[in-house]
Amino acid sequence: MDRGTIKYVSTWYEGNERRRQERETELVPDGGEENRLLNLYPSVTYQTFEGFGGALTESAGYVYGQMKEGHKEELLGEYFREEQMAYRMVRIPIDSCDFSLGHYEAVGDAGDSGFTGFQMERVEKTILPLLDDAQEIYGGRLEIMLTPWSPPAYMKDNGERNNGGELKPECKKAWADYICRYIREYRNRGYLVRRISLQNEPKAVQKWDSCVYSARQEKEFLRDYMWPALQENKLTDIEVFIWDHNKERAYERACEIIDGTTDHMVAGIAFHWYSGDHFEALSMIHDRFPDKKLILSEACIEYCKFAADDFLKNAQKYAHDMIGNMNHGMNGFYDWNIVLDEKGGPNHVGNFCDAPFLYDTGKKELQRRNTADYLWHFTHFIRPGAVRIGTSAYSDELEATAFLNPDGQIAAVILNRTDHEIKVNVRLDGQMAEIALGADAIGTLTII
């Protein structure tokens, strides 16, 4: 198939001021060049990509509530308009997490076995107004993923939401019913809850809301309690994701949970990025469980690990991780908080983090971070339903991933983390074109 033109947009920074350039170049017959090649193979196809999204936490909703109306519209337009970042999915905590103003639970009374006192006052005050406004900008219902950070304190063996602990054996059925009640509460309000994960970071004992599950415990909870509860509540259309933690142990967790008794219950494996690349783990999961989805459910720049003002390197970390995850089977991406305040909060335990947009609540200024610019190079061009295609690159200095969109357009994201310009000969289907990617730049090619 002959394709005529490559449109090319690149982003770089001068003194942390964004520079963006758009160019076009014609594809010409392949003259046999062997060097500096980026090969694209539309006939070699891999996973289908579902889309991009971010998290609506109480902290994000609280900051959003303090924003000027114009800034609210600007923020949500950047994320949810199709002509911008085109988010279509959101992740929402079940009860409180670290990015909450404090602890809250829909039911806090151990004696309320029927959940007659179930209430979502905190959610209704902060998260739902943000969700409603986002859906208005989006022009439809956003797909929601619900995730618990901890069962109510009375259901845990340590008697608190924080510091890990485990779900009491006698509370397993009640906790499964509690999660189902949350799904129904959202659906009864007209929201589109599509998926859940069983537990955020089940290996982590955190000073904030957390709960520990071994692989055996997670499997038993899914098989013996959560799935039967979904069946009882006629909610088996909900996609269930396991693990929801870092990549370095994702393969083992999948192998230990998925078997003949649970295979039909597990839609996929959710993973985070905080322990490093481990891209090969995703490929191993896909090879062993080819029908399971791989969803990055959380990523952010943690200020406890990375400098808040290392703008470029922080953005490059995002692009590097996304390219690696995509090239090893990722089907969908959820960033963490869509907006935070100037400190990277509020966070009720001081675990401050970056976000693509920060809002200075004192100065009333919306700050676009470099990570937003880098995310745009993926989210704006790779459409829902896009299929990853084969690529090969001449050097590890050039990182690249490419997708065939449903309209037949190819979108390829390329990253240069070096301090020098890279020349690239883009080659596909017997055609070729030369482009240049500047030092410390990210670019997206679209080929019609």
C-alpha positions, 0 to 999 in steps of 0.5 A: 500500500503506497502512503504519500505523506508523513506529518511530524510533530515534535516537542522540546524545551528551551529553559523549560519553555515548550517548543513545538514544531510541525512538519511534513515530508513526502515518502519516496521509493525505498532506495536501499538505505541500510543505516539509521532506519526505523522500520514500520510493518503494518502487516505485523500486528499485536494487541488492540489498545483501548485508550487512555485515562486518569484518576479522579481522587478526593484530592483531585476533586477538592483541588478542582473545586477551588479552581476558577471556572475558566481553569476548570474548563481548560483542564477538562478540555485538555484531558477529555476533548477528542481534539486534545488528549482524548481521555475516555477512562477514569479510575476512582478509589473505593473509599479513601486512599492516600490522595484523600483529605482523610479517611472515609468509608461508606459503612463504618459500623461493624453491626450494619451487616446489611449496609443500611447506613451506606453513604457516599457523602464524600464522593458526592461532594468532591469526586462526582462533580468532577466526574460530571463535568468531565463527562459533559466535556467528553460528551458521553459516559466515561468508562470507570475502574473502581479500586479499593485501597483498604476494606473498612477498618472493622473488617481488618485484622489490624483494626485500621485502614493504614499499615497493611493488615489483612481482611478478616476471614469472617468478613470476606463475603461482606467485603465482596458484597460491599464492593458490589454495593459500590458498583451498584451505587455508581450504576444507579446514578447512571455512571458506566462502571466497566471494571474493578481491581480486587486490591490496590498494591496488595503486597505493600504495607503503607502508612496510608490505606492498604491491605495485604493479600498473598497470591493464595488469598487473592485467588481465594477471595476472587474465586470463593467470594468476589465472583459469587457476589458479582453473580448474585448481583448480576454484575458478571459483565464487570471486568475483574483485574488482579494484582494492581501492583508493580511489574516485577512480580506481575508474572508470578501473581498471574501464574499463581491466580489464573487456573482452570477454576479462575480463568473465566473470572479474570479479565486481565492484570493491572500493573504499576510502574514504580519498581522499574521497567520489567517490560519482559514481564508483560510479554511473558504474561501475554505469552502465557495468558494471551486472552488477558488484558494488560492495563497500566492502572497507575503511574506518577512522579513520586516526590520522595523518589524524584525531584519535583523540578526535574521537569524534562527527565520526569516527562522522559520517564513517562514516555520511556515507560509507555513505549516499553509497556506498549511494545510488550502488550499494554492494552490501556493506560490510567495515569494517577491524579489528573490534577493536584495542588502546588505541593503535589497534594493534598495527601493526608499522609504527606505522600506528595506527587506530581501530576500533568497539571498542578493548580496553585490554589493561592495564586489561582494559576493552572500549571501545565507540566512537561508530563502533559506535553509528553502524554499528548504525543501518545493520547492525541494520536493513538486512538481507541481500537488502534492495533500495535504494529511491528517496528524495528529501530537501528539504535537504542538511542531511538525509542519507538512504538507504532499503531494502526488506527481504526481509520487506517492512519499509522501513528508512531511515537519516537523518543530521543533522550540523548543530548544530540539530534538523531537522523531517522530514515522511516521505512515502510512498504517499499517507501522511505522518508528522512526526518530528524528528532532533536536532542531531548525531544519527543515526536509523533509521526502520522502517516496516511 
